[in-house]
Amino acid sequence: MLETAMADKDAARFIKGVGMQWAGKNALPAVHHEFPSLLVFQSEQECGDGSNHWRYTSYCWQLMKHYFRSGASAYMYWNISTANAGMSTWGWAQNSLVSVDSAAKSFGYTHDYHLLKHLTHFVDLGARNLVTSGTCDDAITFVNPDGSIILLIRNELAHPQRVEIHVKTHAAMVELPADSIGTLRVESSWVSA
């Protein structure tokens, strides 16, 4: 359907972007390749299983990495909060950013919350995806409008891992804790030197 709309010059001039629901993740690379000027928004993360476990956050990390590396400009989470072990009102267990215990009248932030907090705290509006190289390919990298570089890096190993990261003509060595996702900010003065 997108191909049909974009082939119509009158319609195409009004189309500035597309939303890709989670089921569209496999089509995203082809859509971005075919229409590189369109903004692509990932509009719905997979809902999860209600566990809010770290292992699912690791899966969410892989989803985010896929979407951003495939051309997405934005990433949306499905549920802000769920109550009572993540059960939706229609009986479907789902993950969320905040888990609410209705009986205790309390709440807690989930692992997914902290993953998205790193992304939204360090990556500024208008940032662009950046390709880096080095000994760790499990990273998502952005350049902010102020020129700073933000790297979100995953170490899925059960032990600390020392990695080398290359940005332009510079390199840095970083030790990542076991089974972690970390954030590095490289100041623009270091990058532009």
C-alpha positions in Angstrom: 0.0 0.0 0.0 2.9 2.4 0.8 4.4 1.7 -2.7 1.1 2.6 -4.3 0.7 5.9 -2.3 4.3 6.9 -3.0 3.9 6.2 -6.7 1.1 8.7 -6.9 2.9 12.1 -7.0 -0.1 14.0 -5.7 -0.4 11.7 -2.7 3.3 11.3 -2.1 3.9 15.0 -1.5 1.7 14.7 1.7 3.5 11.6 3.1 6.4 12.6 5.3 6.7 9.5 7.4 5.3 6.1 8.3 4.6 4.2 11.5 5.8 0.6 11.8 3.9 -1.5 14.3 5.9 -4.4 15.9 4.7 -6.8 13.2 6.4 -4.6 10.6 9.9 -5.0 12.0 11.0 -7.3 9.1 9.6 -5.0 6.5 11.4 -1.9 7.9 14.8 -2.3 6.2 13.1 -2.6 2.8 10.9 0.4 3.5 13.8 2.5 4.6 15.9 1.4 1.6 13.1 2.1 -0.9 12.0 5.4 0.7 15.1 6.8 2.6 13.6 10.3 2.9 10.6 9.1 4.9 10.7 9.4 8.6 10.0 6.0 10.2 8.5 5.7 13.6 8.4 2.4 15.4 4.9 2.8 16.8 4.4 -0.2 19.1 6.9 -2.4 20.9 6.0 -6.1 21.4 3.8 -6.4 24.5 5.9 -9.0 26.4 4.7 -11.7 28.8 3.9 -9.7 32.0 7.1 -10.9 33.7 9.1 -7.6 33.4 12.2 -9.8 33.7 15.7 -8.7 32.7 15.8 -11.4 30.0 12.8 -9.7 28.3 14.6 -6.3 28.5 17.5 -8.0 26.7 15.0 -8.9 24.0 13.7 -5.3 23.9 17.3 -4.1 23.5 17.6 -6.3 20.4 14.3 -4.8 19.1 15.5 -1.3 19.7 18.8 -2.0 18.0 17.1 -3.5 15.0 14.7 -0.6 14.6 17.3 2.2 14.9 19.8 0.4 12.7 17.1 -0.2 10.1 16.2 3.5 9.8 13.7 4.2 12.5 13.8 7.8 13.9 11.6 7.1 17.0 10.8 4.2 19.3 7.6 3.8 21.3 6.8 1.5 24.2 3.4 -0.2 24.4 2.4 0.1 28.1 3.4 2.8 30.5 2.1 0.9 33.4 0.2 -2.3 34.3 -1.2 -3.5 37.5 -1.2 -6.9 39.3 1.6 -8.7 37.6 1.1 -7.2 34.1 -2.4 -8.6 33.3 -4.3 -6.4 30.9 -8.0 -5.8 31.3 -8.7 -8.4 28.6 -6.6 -11.1 30.3 -3.4 -10.8 28.3 -0.1 -10.6 30.3 2.0 -7.7 29.1 5.2 -5.9 30.2 5.3 -2.2 31.1 7.6 0.6 32.2 6.0 0.8 35.7 4.6 -2.2 37.6 1.7 -1.3 40.0 0.7 -3.4 43.0 -2.9 -2.4 43.5 -3.3 -4.1 46.9 -0.2 -2.5 48.4 -0.9 0.8 46.6 2.8 0.9 45.4 4.7 0.8 42.2 8.1 0.1 40.9 10.1 0.9 37.8 11.0 -2.1 35.6 14.2 -2.9 33.7 12.5 -1.7 30.5 11.9 1.6 32.1 15.6 2.0 32.9 16.6 1.0 29.4 14.3 3.7 27.9 15.4 6.2 30.5 19.0 5.9 29.3 17.9 6.4 25.7 15.7 9.4 26.4 18.0 11.0 29.0 21.1 11.1 26.8 19.8 11.1 23.2 18.4 14.6 22.4 15.6 15.6 20.1 17.0 15.8 16.6 19.8 13.3 17.2 20.8 11.1 14.2 21.8 7.5 14.2 25.6 7.0 13.7 27.6 4.0 12.7 30.6 3.1 14.8 33.0 0.3 14.7 35.3 -1.6 17.1 35.3 -4.9 19.0 31.7 -4.6 20.1 28.9 -4.6 17.6 26.1 -4.7 20.2 25.6 -1.0 20.4 23.3 1.8 19.2 25.0 5.1 18.5 23.6 8.6 18.0 25.1 12.1 17.4 23.2 14.8 19.2 22.6 18.3 17.7 25.3 19.6 20.0 27.8 17.2 18.4 28.1 14.8 21.4 28.0 11.1 20.7 25.9 8.8 22.7 26.6 5.1 22.7 24.3 2.5 24.3 26.2 -0.7 24.6 25.2 -4.2 25.6 27.4 -6.9 27.2 25.3 -10.1 27.2 28.2 -12.1 28.6 28.1 -13.4 32.2 31.5 -11.7 32.9 32.9 -8.2 32.4 34.0 -7.4 28.8 36.6 -4.9 27.7 35.7 -3.4 24.3 37.2 -0.9 21.9 34.9 1.7 20.3 35.8 3.7 17.2 34.2 7.1 16.5 35.5 8.9 13.4 39.3 8.9 13.9 39.3 8.3 17.7 39.1 5.1 19.7 38.3 4.4 23.4 38.5 1.4 25.6 35.7 0.6 28.0 35.0 -2.2 30.4 31.4 -3.2 30.5 30.0 -5.0 33.5 28.6 -8.5 33.1 25.1 -8.8 31.6 24.6 -5.1 31.3 23.5 -2.2 29.1 25.6 0.9 29.6 25.6 4.5 28.2 28.6 6.5 27.2 28.7 10.1 26.3 31.5 11.4 24.1 31.8 15.2 24.1 31.9 17.0 20.9 35.4 18.4 21.6 36.8 14.9 21.6 34.9 13.9 18.4 35.8 17.1 16.4 39.5 17.1 17.4 
